[in-house]
């Protein structure tokens, strides 16, 4: 059973490819630039973009299970060509799909999948642990994180755990028609995260809280639209309850406890290290 993984060089796609390959499954990896993929030997790497269904016939040929992303990785907007992707999948013989969601609501891709009768499983991570890499520069340079909303909590999840749930759904039974909300084992505030990073690195780090207005000014200076800023504010001031609620889903699906943020920091310690 050949499994096609889209977004194969992304935060979830890369560990998914590695996990499927390690378990002995034939894997075809879809990426925009195969020459730069750097994926393990034994993986069939093909060029393609989910936003261009017309160029994906070869990538889908002979595939029976597919991992999809509901948004365009270049701009994070929902994919608008769900019916074309689903039609291609059905014509190619795909039976089972997992979808990495990009928002709380149902995307056009998900609507098309359900209308097409495919066996689907949705993956809804509350927040990637890799978002902490936004702090890597300031931590490396001065050991200080300046951010807002110090009381907000997030039960962020390790990307390898998202991949592990996807692998289970793509290769095992009992997951069809399920939407899995995925969290890590702890709900942490920004100061908590800074403390954990410091403990793992063996460094004394500081968190300096910025005001709401200062955060809005920063986001606008970084080029985010008004809609983006409104979304960021909603996530931090009125988040869905699931965003801070620790759920047992990862362990229930995979049989192993969800990885901690300290584990994630240990794996990415080099990103936070001072430059010599």
C-alpha positions as a Markdown table, in Angstrom:
| # | Residue | x | y | z |
|---|---|---|---|---|
| 1 | Unk | 0.0 | 0.0 | 0.0 |
| 2 | Unk | 1.7 | 3.2 | -1.2 |
| 3 | Unk | 1.0 | 6.2 | 1.0 |
| 4 | Unk | 1.2 | 9.7 | -0.5 |
| 5 | Unk | 2.3 | 12.4 | 2.0 |
| 6 | Unk | 1.7 | 16.0 | 1.0 |
| 7 | Unk | 3.7 | 18.8 | 2.6 |
| 8 | Unk | 6.4 | 16.1 | 3.1 |
| 9 | Unk | 9.1 | 18.6 | 4.2 |
| 10 | Unk | 6.9 | 20.4 | 6.6 |
| 11 | Unk | 6.7 | 20.2 | 10.4 |
| 12 | Unk | 4.3 | 17.3 | 10.3 |
| 13 | Unk | 5.0 | 15.8 | 6.9 |
| 14 | Unk | 8.7 | 15.1 | 7.5 |
| 15 | Unk | 8.2 | 13.1 | 10.7 |
| 16 | Unk | 5.2 | 11.3 | 9.1 |
| 17 | Unk | 7.3 | 10.2 | 6.2 |
| 18 | Unk | 10.0 | 9.0 | 8.6 |
| 19 | Unk | 7.6 | 7.1 | 10.8 |
| 20 | Unk | 5.8 | 5.4 | 7.9 |
| 21 | Unk | 9.1 | 4.4 | 6.3 |
| 22 | Unk | 10.4 | 3.0 | 9.6 |
| 23 | Unk | 7.2 | 0.9 | 9.9 |
| 24 | Unk | 7.9 | -0.6 | 6.4 |
| 25 | Unk | 5.3 | 1.3 | 4.3 |
| 26 | Unk | 6.1 | 2.4 | 0.8 |
| 27 | Unk | 6.0 | 6.2 | 0.9 |
| 28 | Unk | 5.7 | 8.8 | -1.9 |
| 29 | Unk | 6.5 | 12.3 | -0.7 |
| 30 | Unk | 5.0 | 15.3 | -2.4 |
| 31 | Unk | 7.0 | 18.6 | -2.2 |
| 32 | Unk | 7.4 | 21.7 | -4.3 |
| 33 | Unk | 11.2 | 21.3 | -4.6 |
| 34 | Unk | 12.4 | 17.6 | -4.5 |
| 35 | Unk | 16.0 | 18.7 | -4.9 |
| 36 | Unk | 15.9 | 20.4 | -1.5 |
| 37 | Unk | 13.7 | 17.8 | 0.3 |
| 38 | Unk | 16.5 | 16.0 | 2.2 |
| 39 | Unk | 14.2 | 13.0 | 2.9 |
| 40 | Unk | 15.5 | 9.6 | 3.9 |
| 41 | Unk | 16.6 | 7.0 | 1.3 |
| 42 | Unk | 13.9 | 4.7 | 0.2 |
| 43 | Unk | 11.3 | 7.5 | -0.1 |
| 44 | Unk | 9.9 | 8.3 | -3.6 |
| 45 | Unk | 10.0 | 12.1 | -3.8 |
| 46 | Unk | 7.8 | 13.8 | -6.4 |
| 47 | Unk | 7.2 | 17.4 | -7.3 |
| 48 | Unk | 3.8 | 18.9 | -6.9 |
| 49 | Unk | 1.5 | 21.4 | -5.2 |
| 50 | Unk | -1.9 | 20.6 | -3.8 |
| 51 | Unk | -3.2 | 24.0 | -5.1 |
| 52 | Unk | -2.6 | 22.6 | -8.6 |
| 53 | Unk | -4.6 | 19.4 | -8.9 |
| 54 | Unk | -4.0 | 19.3 | -12.6 |
| 55 | Unk | -0.4 | 18.5 | -12.1 |
| 56 | Unk | -0.8 | 15.7 | -9.6 |
| 57 | Unk | -2.0 | 12.8 | -11.6 |
| 58 | Unk | 1.4 | 11.1 | -11.5 |
| 59 | Unk | 1.8 | 11.7 | -7.7 |
| 60 | Unk | -1.6 | 10.0 | -7.0 |
| 61 | Unk | -1.1 | 7.1 | -9.4 |
| 62 | Unk | -1.2 | 3.8 | -7.6 |
| 63 | Unk | -1.8 | 5.3 | -4.2 |
| 64 | Unk | -4.4 | 4.0 | -1.8 |
| 65 | Unk | -3.9 | 6.3 | 1.2 |
| 66 | Unk | -3.1 | 10.1 | 1.3 |
| 67 | Unk | -2.2 | 12.6 | 3.9 |
| 68 | Unk | -3.5 | 16.0 | 2.9 |
| 69 | Unk | -3.3 | 19.6 | 4.2 |
| 70 | Unk | -6.5 | 21.7 | 4.1 |
| 71 | Unk | -4.6 | 24.9 | 3.4 |
| 72 | Unk | -2.0 | 26.3 | 0.9 |
| 73 | Unk | 1.4 | 26.1 | 2.7 |
| 74 | Unk | 2.6 | 29.2 | 0.8 |
| 75 | Unk | 0.0 | 31.6 | 2.3 |
| 76 | Unk | -2.0 | 29.4 | 4.8 |
| 77 | Unk | -5.3 | 30.2 | 3.0 |
| 78 | Unk | -7.8 | 27.3 | 2.7 |
| 79 | Unk | -7.4 | 25.3 | -0.5 |
| 80 | Unk | -10.2 | 26.2 | -2.9 |
| 81 | Unk | -9.9 | 23.2 | -5.2 |
| 82 | Unk | -11.2 | 20.5 | -2.9 |
| 83 | Unk | -13.6 | 18.9 | -5.5 |
| 84 | Unk | -10.7 | 18.6 | -8.0 |
| 85 | Unk | -8.4 | 16.9 | -5.4 |
| 86 | Unk | -11.1 | 14.5 | -4.3 |
| 87 | Unk | -12.0 | 13.6 | -7.9 |
| 88 | Unk | -8.4 | 12.9 | -8.6 |
| 89 | Unk | -8.1 | 10.8 | -5.4 |
| 90 | Unk | -11.2 | 8.7 | -6.3 |
| 91 | Unk | -10.1 | 8.1 | -9.9 |
| 92 | Unk | -6.6 | 7.1 | -8.6 |
| 93 | Unk | -8.1 | 4.5 | -6.3 |
| 94 | Unk | -7.5 | 6.3 | -3.0 |
| 95 | Unk | -9.6 | 4.9 | -0.2 |
| 96 | Unk | -8.3 | 6.5 | 3.0 |
| 97 | Unk | -7.2 | 10.1 | 3.7 |
| 98 | Unk | -6.0 | 12.1 | 6.7 |
| 99 | Unk | -6.3 | 15.9 | 6.7 |
| 100 | Unk | -4.3 | 18.3 | 8.7 |
| 101 | Unk | -6.7 | 21.1 | 9.6 |
| 102 | Unk | -5.8 | 24.7 | 9.5 |
| 103 | Unk | -8.7 | 26.1 | 11.4 |
| 104 | Unk | -11.7 | 25.3 | 13.7 |
| 105 | Unk | -14.3 | 25.2 | 11.0 |
| 106 | Unk | -14.8 | 22.8 | 8.1 |
| 107 | Unk | -12.7 | 23.7 | 5.1 |
| 108 | Unk | -13.8 | 23.4 | 1.4 |
| 109 | Unk | -11.4 | 20.4 | 1.1 |
| 110 | Unk | -13.1 | 18.6 | 4.0 |
| 111 | Unk | -16.6 | 19.3 | 2.6 |
| 112 | Unk | -15.5 | 17.8 | -0.7 |
| 113 | Unk | -14.0 | 14.7 | 1.0 |
| 114 | Unk | -17.2 | 14.0 | 2.8 |
| 115 | Unk | -19.3 | 14.5 | -0.3 |
| 116 | Unk | -17.0 | 12.2 | -2.2 |
| 117 | Unk | -17.4 | 9.3 | 0.2 |
| 118 | Unk | -13.7 | 8.8 | 1.1 |
| 119 | Unk | -12.7 | 7.3 | 4.4 |
| 120 | Unk | -11.4 | 10.3 | 6.3 |
| 121 | Unk | -9.8 | 11.3 | 9.5 |
| 122 | Unk | -9.2 | 14.9 | 10.5 |
| 123 | Unk | -6.2 | 16.1 | 12.6 |
| 124 | Unk | -6.8 | 19.3 | 14.6 |
| 125 | Unk | -3.7 | 20.3 | 16.6 |
| 126 | Unk | -4.3 | 23.1 | 19.0 |
| 127 | Unk | -0.8 | 24.6 | 18.5 |
| 128 | Unk | 2.5 | 23.4 | 17.2 |
| 129 | Unk | 5.4 | 23.3 | 19.7 |
| 130 | Unk | 7.5 | 24.6 | 16.8 |
| 131 | Unk | 5.8 | 28.0 | 17.2 |
| 132 | Unk | 8.3 | 28.5 | 20.0 |
| 133 | Unk | 11.0 | 28.9 | 17.3 |
| 134 | Unk | 9.7 | 32.5 | 16.9 |
| 135 | Unk | 11.7 | 33.2 | 20.1 |
| 136 | Unk | 14.9 | 31.5 | 19.0 |
| 137 | Unk | 16.6 | 34.7 | 17.8 |
| 138 | Unk | 15.9 | 36.8 | 21.0 |
| 139 | Unk | 16.8 | 33.9 | 23.3 |
| 140 | Unk | 20.1 | 33.2 | 21.4 |
| 141 | Unk | 21.0 | 36.9 | 21.3 |
| 142 | Unk | 20.0 | 38.2 | 24.8 |
| 143 | Unk | 18.1 | 35.5 | 26.8 |
| 144 | Unk | 15.0 | 37.7 | 26.8 |
| 145 | Unk | 11.5 | 37.0 | 25.3 |
| 146 | Unk | 9.2 | 40.0 | 24.8 |
| 147 | Unk | 5.7 | 38.8 | 24.1 |
| 148 | Unk | 2.1 | 39.5 | 25.2 |
| 149 | Unk | -0.8 | 37.8 | 26.9 |
| 150 | Unk | 1.2 | 36.2 | 29.7 |
| 151 | Unk | -1.8 | 34.5 | 31.2 |
| 152 | Unk | -2.9 | 32.7 | 28.1 |
| 153 | Unk | -2.5 | 29.0 | 28.1 |
| 154 | Unk | -1.8 | 26.6 | 25.3 |
| 155 | Unk | -1.7 | 22.8 | 25.3 |
| 156 | Unk | 0.6 | 22.8 | 22.4 |
| 157 | Unk | 1.5 | 19.5 | 20.7 |
| 158 | Unk | 4.8 | 18.0 | 19.4 |
| 159 | Unk | 4.7 | 17.7 | 15.6 |
| 160 | Unk | 5.9 | 14.1 | 15.8 |
| 161 | Unk | 2.8 | 13.2 | 17.8 |
| 162 | Unk | 0.6 | 14.7 | 15.1 |
| 163 | Unk | 2.5 | 12.6 | 12.6 |
| 164 | Unk | 2.1 | 9.5 | 14.8 |
| 165 | Unk | -1.7 | 10.0 | 14.9 |
| 166 | Unk | -1.8 | 10.5 | 11.1 |
| 167 | Unk | 0.3 | 7.3 | 10.6 |
| 168 | Unk | -2.1 | 5.3 | 12.8 |
| 169 | Unk | -5.1 | 6.6 | 10.9 |
| 170 | Unk | -3.5 | 5.9 | 7.5 |
| 171 | Unk | -2.4 | 2.4 | 8.3 |
| 172 | Unk | -5.0 | 1.1 | 10.8 |
| 173 | Unk | -8.7 | 0.6 | 11.2 |
| 174 | Unk | -11.1 | 2.3 | 13.6 |
| 175 | Unk | -10.3 | 5.9 | 12.7 |
| 176 | Unk | -12.7 | 6.7 | 9.9 |
| 177 | Unk | -15.0 | 9.6 | 10.4 |
| 178 | Unk | -13.1 | 10.9 | 13.5 |
| 179 | Unk | -11.9 | 14.4 | 14.1 |
| 180 | Unk | -8.9 | 14.2 | 16.5 |
| 181 | Unk | -8.1 | 17.2 | 18.6 |
| 182 | Unk | -4.5 | 16.9 | 19.5 |
| 183 | Unk | -2.6 | 18.4 | 22.5 |
| 184 | Unk | 0.5 | 17.9 | 24.4 |
| 185 | Unk | 0.5 | 16.8 | 28.1 |
| 186 | Unk | 0.6 | 20.3 | 29.6 |
| 187 | Unk | -1.1 | 23.6 | 29.2 |
| 188 | Unk | 1.6 | 26.3 | 29.4 |
| 189 | Unk | 1.6 | 30.1 | 29.6 |
| 190 | Unk | 4.3 | 32.0 | 27.7 |
| 191 | Unk | 6.3 | 32.5 | 30.9 |
| 192 | Unk | 6.0 | 28.7 | 31.5 |
| 193 | Unk | 7.4 | 28.1 | 28.1 |
| 194 | Unk | 10.4 | 30.4 | 28.6 |
| 195 | Unk | 11.1 | 28.7 | 32.0 |
| 196 | Unk | 11.1 | 25.3 | 30.4 |
| 197 | Unk | 13.4 | 26.4 | 27.6 |
| 198 | Unk | 15.8 | 27.9 | 30.2 |
| 199 | Unk | 15.8 | 24.7 | 32.2 |
| 200 | Unk | 16.5 | 22.5 | 29.2 |
| 201 | Unk | 19.3 | 24.9 | 28.0 |
| 202 | Unk | 20.7 | 25.5 | 31.4 |
| 203 | Unk | 20.4 | 29.2 | 31.0 |
| 204 | Unk | 18.6 | 32.0 | 32.9 |
| 205 | Unk | 16.0 | 33.5 | 30.6 |
| 206 | Unk | 13.6 | 36.3 | 31.2 |
| 207 | Unk | 10.0 | 37.0 | 30.0 |
| 208 | Unk | 9.0 | 40.6 | 29.5 |
| 209 | Unk | 5.3 | 41.1 | 28.9 |
| 210 | Unk | 4.2 | 43.5 | 26.1 |
| 211 | Unk | 0.8 | 45.2 | 26.2 |
| 212 | Unk | -2.0 | 44.4 | 23.8 |
| 213 | Unk | -1.4 | 47.6 | 21.8 |
| 214 | Unk | 2.3 | 46.8 | 21.6 |
| 215 | Unk | 1.5 | 43.3 | 20.2 |
| 216 | Unk | -0.9 | 44.7 | 17.6 |
| 217 | Unk | 1.7 | 47.2 | 16.5 |
| 218 | Unk | 4.3 | 44.4 | 16.2 |
| 219 | Unk | 2.0 | 42.3 | 14.1 |
| 220 | Unk | 1.1 | 45.1 | 11.8 |
| 221 | Unk | 4.8 | 46.1 | 11.4 |
| 222 | Unk | 5.4 | 42.4 | 10.4 |
| 223 | Unk | 2.9 | 42.8 | 7.6 |
| 224 | Unk | -0.1 | 41.0 | 8.9 |
| 225 | Unk | -3.5 | 42.0 | 7.7 |
| 226 | Unk | -6.3 | 43.3 | 9.9 |
| 227 | Unk | -8.0 | 39.9 | 9.6 |
| 228 | Unk | -4.8 | 38.2 | 10.8 |
| 229 | Unk | -4.5 | 40.6 | 13.7 |
| 230 | Unk | -8.1 | 39.9 | 14.7 |
| 231 | Unk | -7.5 | 36.2 | 14.6 |
| 232 | Unk | -4.3 | 36.5 | 16.7 |
| 233 | Unk | -6.2 | 38.5 | 19.3 |
| 234 | Unk | -9.0 | 36.0 | 19.4 |
| 235 | Unk | -6.7 | 33.1 | 19.9 |
| 236 | Unk | -5.0 | 34.9 | 22.8 |
| 237 | Unk | -7.9 | 36.6 | 24.5 |
| 238 | Unk | -10.9 | 34.4 | 23.7 |
| 239 | Unk | -9.5 | 31.0 | 22.6 |
| 240 | Unk | -11.6 | 27.9 | 22.1 |
| 241 | Unk | -11.7 | 25.9 | 25.3 |
| 242 | Unk | -9.9 | 23.0 | 23.5 |
| 243 | Unk | -6.9 | 25.2 | 23.1 |
| 244 | Unk | -5.9 | 25.0 | 26.7 |
| 245 | Unk | -7.5 | 21.7 | 27.6 |
| 246 | Unk | -5.1 | 18.7 | 27.8 |
| 247 | Unk | -6.6 | 15.8 | 26.0 |
| 248 | Unk | -5.5 | 12.1 | 26.0 |
| 249 | Unk | -6.0 | 11.7 | 22.3 |
| 250 | Unk | -2.4 | 11.1 | 21.3 |
| 251 | Unk | -2.0 | 8.3 | 23.8 |
| 252 | Unk | -5.4 | 6.8 | 23.0 |
| 253 | Unk | -4.6 | 6.6 | 19.3 |
| 254 | Unk | -0.9 | 5.8 | 19.4 |
| 255 | Unk | -0.5 | 3.9 | 22.6 |
| 256 | Unk | 2.3 | 6.1 | 23.9 |
| 257 | Unk | 2.2 | 9.3 | 26.0 |
| 258 | Unk | 2.3 | 12.6 | 24.2 |
| 259 | Unk | 5.8 | 14.2 | 24.1 |
| 260 | Unk | 6.5 | 17.1 | 26.5 |
| 261 | Unk | 7.6 | 20.6 | 25.6 |
| 262 | Unk | 10.9 | 19.9 | 27.4 |
| 263 | Unk | 11.5 | 17.0 | 25.0 |
| 264 | Unk | 10.8 | 19.2 | 22.0 |
| 265 | Unk | 13.2 | 21.9 | 23.3 |
| 266 | Unk | 15.9 | 19.3 | 23.8 |
| 267 | Unk | 15.5 | 18.2 | 20.2 |
| 268 | Unk | 15.8 | 21.8 | 19.0 |
| 269 | Unk | 18.3 | 23.2 | 21.5 |
| 270 | Unk | 20.7 | 24.3 | 18.8 |
| 271 | Unk | 18.2 | 26.8 | 17.5 |
| 272 | Unk | 18.2 | 28.7 | 20.8 |
| 273 | Unk | 22.0 | 28.6 | 21.4 |
| 274 | Unk | 24.0 | 31.8 | 21.3 |
| 275 | Unk | 26.0 | 32.2 | 18.1 |
| 276 | Unk | 29.7 | 32.0 | 18.5 |
